[in-house]
Amino acid sequence: MPLEQEIKQEKFHNEHQKAAINILYTGSWLYNINAAYLKKFSITPEQFNVLRILRGSFPAPMMLAEITERMIDKSSNCTRLVEKLKQKGFVNRITCENNRRQVDISITDKGQQLLKKIDLGQTSWMETMGKISKTEAKELNRILDKLRS
């Protein structure tokens, strides 16, 4: 459905404004699809993001600042997210012996298993992206990267 119908707004100042609003609206729409899928696993998209980051660095642990730097939503409270994941048994948090201010965070086997389960079903929620071709996805990525540069 066209953006105009989705948000019930017929006119925009120009195509650039419409594109910006379309990106924000579509980003929120994709976030909600992702959140609904992840809810089945009792985690939020932000927690999922932290687990994926930690899986990518495994077996090397990471510090909070490194995780925050790689997160999609930089405004997320990484300390709180890691604490929630620790309570669920998905991550370990170990204070460094040489530097008491440094906390090393790593994904547990339980966290790895959760990500495997999530990965198995991801094709169902990623079908949304199947509405565009590989060429279109590549072009969209190029345009979005250009916008941020």
C-alpha positions, 0 to 999 in steps of 0.5 A: 500500500502506498505511504499516502494511504498508510499514513493518510497524508495526501501531500508532502513538501517534496519527494525527499520529505516523502522518502525520509518519512517512508524510511522511518515508517518502513523501519518501524514496520519492519521493527514490529514484524521482527519484534513479533517474531522474537516475542515467541522466544521471549526476547526483544529485538535489542536483546537479539542484536546483542546476542548476534554481536556476541555470537559474531565475536565468539569465542572472544569476549567483548566489553560493553562499549564495543557492543554498544558501538556495534548495535543498531540502536545506539540509544539502547541501554546496553548495560540493562540489556546485558543484565537481562540476558545474563538473568536468562542465562544467555550471556556471561559477565566476568570482571577482568582480574587485571582491570576491575573496571573492565567487564568481559561479556560473552555468549553462553551455550544456551544463548548460542542454542537460542540463536540457532532456534531463531535462525531456523525460523527466520525465513518466515519473517524474512519473507517480507524482504522477498517482495523485492528482488536481489538486484532491488535489495542491492540497490536499496542497500547502496542508496541507504549507505549513500544516505548515511555517508 
